[in-house]
Amino acid sequence: MTTATGDDLRLSPLDAMHRAAGAKMAPFGGWDMPLEYSGAVAEHQACRDDAAAFDVSHLGTVALPAGDDTVELVRSTLTNDITRIAPGRAQYTHLLDEHGGVVDDIIIWWLPSGEMHIMPNASNTSRVIEVIGGIDITESRAVIAVQGPAAKDRLSARWPAIADVGRFRVHACDLDGTECHVAGTGYTGGPGVEIAVPADAAPAIWASILDCGVTPAGLAARDTLRLEAGLPLHGNEIGPDITPLQAGLGWVVAMDTPFIGREAIMAESADGPHRVLRGLDTTQRRPIRHGYDILHNGVVIAQVTSGNYVASLGRAVGMALLPAGLAVGATVDVRVRGTDVPATVVDLPFTT
């Protein structure tokens, strides 16, 4: 894993594979990552209909040693209760600041060995280490997400052990003589797995995954997939000025644990959040984008946090943090380059 000459972007262990295949590359969170291969619309549909592979090596990995001290550290720092699960499981959780804002949302892989791999977003690894410690092992591995209804069937035809990896389970699997960790996690709203592969073996494993009939896909399709599924993106639907309760993620907060920011979250819970994350559903194709103003009765009440045209829906949709008193079913206007586009406030996700 190296740094791109001149622009100081980090490169995935799969970078040469992406470039050789003609992928369109783009900066993301300090990394140069594939934006698309054949096109975001085709890649989105391949994931929904069959199986697609995404390089998500830009995610961080922080290793914590096995033991009771690690369990207590995680339980007293992050919002979810790690003692609800056990080795061989994964958990979604948040790191908050003292005001209840989301510093980062995190997936924990509690490996069968007892070691924990804390997986922050691309740009937040150092912030997570400042709070929780651990060893940054991001450079030592690639992470490949294989998502879609046929993902496990295609992979298990080559590697039968993958068939046994259930949702939010973590297994150690031998893939062509390389020990990898395979988790039933992902960020598309559909089934599939994520595979942590030693960096030197990653190009061969990536090639084998594609040989299984899986479509290579980039971050553009990953973004429309997570939008369609109503999944939050750090910096858009969650962040230091947004709490889990506002983002509709109260289920990730275990109120009976002593996590950072607990007092602020308890106070907000007692009063109820003043804004909540909702969907915006339109009947037109013209995308609504992050930052566009949302008006109700002619008054600006919020901005779009994420939005795009989603081909599988056949229309533009978005998300926004809207006043808590604005009911589902209400009509608002999204100002798109000077034109007000009607949108209906809906519950998330857009698909089930």
N, C-alpha and C positions, 0 to 999 in steps of 0.2 A: 504494500500500500504506500503510495508516494504522493508528493505534492505536485500539482500541475505547474509547469514552468510559467512564471510571469504573473499569474493571477492568484496564486496561493490557495488553490482549491485542492482539497483532498480527493484522492482517487480510490475507488473500490478495487478490490482484487480482481474484479470482473471487467475492469475498464477496457482492456484490450479486446475482450470478447464483444463488448457493446460496439466499439468503434469498427471492428472488422465486419460486423453485421450491418453497419450503416445506421445505427441508432442516432437520433437527434439528441445531442447532449445539452444540458443546461445546469447552471448553478442552483444548488438547493442546500440550505443550511450549512454552507461552507464546503460542500462537496460538488464535484462535477458528476452528475448522474444522468442516466438515460431518461429523456422526456417522453419519447415515443419511438416505436419501430415502424410498423406499418400504418400507424395512425391511431389516435386516441379512441375514436369511435369503434373501430374494428377490435381493438384490444379490450375495451370495456365489454363489448358483446361476447368476445371469446371467453372472458372470465365468468360472465353470467350464464353462458350456455354450456361451457365445457371446462377448460382449465387454462390459466395464464400464470406465467412466472415473472416475478418482480424482484429486482435487486434492491434490497432495503438495507444494504451494508452501512448506509449513513446513520442508522440507529446506533446509539452507543451501547456498550456492554461493560458493566462494572461488576467485578467478581467480589463476593463476600464469602468468607470461609464458613464451613458447616459448624453448627454448634448453637447452644442455647443463647449465648451472648448475641449472636447475629439475629436470632429470632426476636429477642427483646429489643434490640436496636431498631429493627424494621417496624416492629409493632408500636414503638413509642415515637416514631418519626413520620411514617406514612399513614394515609387515611384509612385504608382497608385493614382488616384484621388478618395478619398472616397466619395466625393460629387456626383460622377456619379451614386452611388447607394443610398439605403435608408434602414431603419430598415426592417428586414425580408429578407435581401439579404446577399450574401457572395462575397468576392473579393480576388483575388490572387494579391500579391504585394511583393516588395522587401525592405529590409533595406540595404542601402549601406554605405560604409565608404566615407570619403572625396575624395578619389581617384576614386570613382565609382565602386569599387569592392563590390561583394555581401556578406555582413555579414550574411544574412539569407534570404531565401524565405519563405513567410508567407501566410497563409490563414486567412482572417478576417471573422468571423461570426458576423454580425451586428444583434443582436437578436431583435425579435419583440418588446421587452421592451425598446429598445434603448441602452442597454448595449452592449459593444463590447467585443468579445472574440478574442484575438490575438493568433494565433496558430503557434509558431515557431517549428523548427526541434528539435530533441531530446536533443542535447547538447547545444543549443543556447538560452535557455529560459533566463538565467541570463544576457546574453549580451543584449537581447532585452529589459529586464527590466531596465538595466542601462541607456538605451537611452530614452525609452518611458514611464517608470514607470509602474504603475498598480500593481495588486495583483496576485501572482502566485497561481492558483487554481488547478494545475495539480493533486495534491494529492487527490482531492475531487471527481474525476470522472474517468471513463473509456471512451475510444473512440473506437467504433466498426465500421469498414467500411464494408458495404455489397455491393458488386460490381458484375456487370454482367447483361446481357439483361433481365434475369428473376427476378432480385433482388427485384424491387418494387412490382411486382405481387405476389411474394412469401410472402413478409412481409405484404402487404396490405390485404392479405387473413385473417391475424390475427389482424392487426391494420389498419383499413381502412384509417385513416388520412394520412398515409405515401404515399398513392396514389397521394395526392395533392402536394407533395413536388417536385417542379420543379428544373431544373438545376440551381445551384448557388442561390437557395432560402433556407431560414432557417425558420423552423416552430417549435413551442412548441407543443409537442404531448404527450398525455397520453398513456403510454405503460404499460398495466397491473397495473394501479393505480400509476405509477411512472411518474412524469413529466420529459421528456427528450427533448433535442433539436436535431432535425433531419435536416441535410443539404444535398442538392443535389450536393455534392462535392465528390472527390475521386482522386486516384493516379494510376489508372490502364489504363486510356485512354478509358474506357467504361462507360456505365451508372451505376447508383447506388446512394447510400446515405451513409453518415457517421452519427453516432448516438452518442451523448454525454450523458452518463448515470451516475447518482450518483453512487459512488464507491460501496456502500453497496448493491445496486440493480443489479449491473453488472452481477454477475454470473447467476442470474435467467433470465435476459434478453438475455444473450448469449445462455443459454440452449433453450430458446423459439425460438430464431433465427434459431438454428440448427434444432429444431423440425419443422420449416417451410420448411425443405428440402434443406437448404443452406449448402454448403460444407465448413468445417473449413479449413483455409489456413494460411500459414506462410509467413514470410518476404522474403523467397527465391523466391516464386512465385510472390510476389508483385514486386520484383526487375525485373524479366524477363518480367512481364506485362508492367511495366513503360518503360523498354528498348524497347520493341516492339512498344510502343506508342511514342517513341522519347521524353519522359519526363525527364527533368534534375534532377540529384541528387546533393544535396549540398555536396561539397567536391570533386565532380567529374566534372560535367558540369558547375557548378556555385560555386563561392567562393570568398574570398578576393582578389585573383589575376585574377578574371574573371568578366567581366562586363555583364550586361543584353544584351547589343548590340552584344557582342561576342557570347553569348549563344542563339541568335536569339529570344530574348524576349523583343524586343523594344516596343511591344504593351503594356507591363506592366509599361512603363515609361510615365507619363504625364508631358511633358516638360514645361507646363505652370504652374506647381506647384512648391513650394520652398523646395523640398525634399533635404535631405542630399546627397551630391555628385553630385548635379545638374550641377555645372560648369564643372566638369570632363566629365560627360556624354554628355553635349552639345558640348564640344570640340571634343570628339571622334565621335559624330554624324556628325560633320562638315567635318572631315577628312575621316570618314569611318573606321570601326574596321579593324585591321590588320590580324585578324583571325576570323573564324566563325565556329559554330558548325554544323557538317555534320554527316551523317550516313555512315557506312562502311558495305557493303553487300558482303558476300562471297558465294561460292557455296559448302562449305564443312561444316562438322559437328564439327570439332575440335574447341573448343571455343577460341576466342580472348579475352584477359583479360585486365583489367585496368593496365596501365603502360607499355604495350608492345609497342616497337618502330614501327613507321610507316615510310616507306621509299618511296621516289619518285625519279626515275632515280638514284637509289642507294644511295641517301642521306637521312639521318634521318630528317624528317620535323616536327614530332609531336609524341605524345604518345596516345594510346587508353585511353579514359576517362572512358568508361564503355563498357563491352562486355560479351557475353555469347552465348551458344547454345540455341536457342529458338525453342522448339519442334513444336509449332503451325506454324512456318515458315519452319521448316525442315532443318535449316542451322544456322550457326553462324553469328551474326551481332554485330556491335559495334557503338560507337560514338566517335568523336574526334574533337578537336578544330584545324582546318586546316588553312593554309595560305589562305587569302581571294581571292587570284588570282587563286587558284586551282579550276578548274571548276567541276561542277557536271557532272558525266560521266567519269571522269579521273580514271585511274587505279593506285593503289598504292600497296605496299606490307606491310603486317604486319608480323613482325618477331616473330614467335611462337617457342620458345625454339630452336633457331638456324635455323629454317626453314622459308623461306619467303613464306607467303600465299597471293595470289592475292586477292584484294578487290576493289570493285567499289565504288567511292564516290557518294552518293545519298542524295537527300533531305529527311528530316524527316517529318512524321513518317514512319515506315516500313509498317504499316497497316493503313487503313482509316476507 
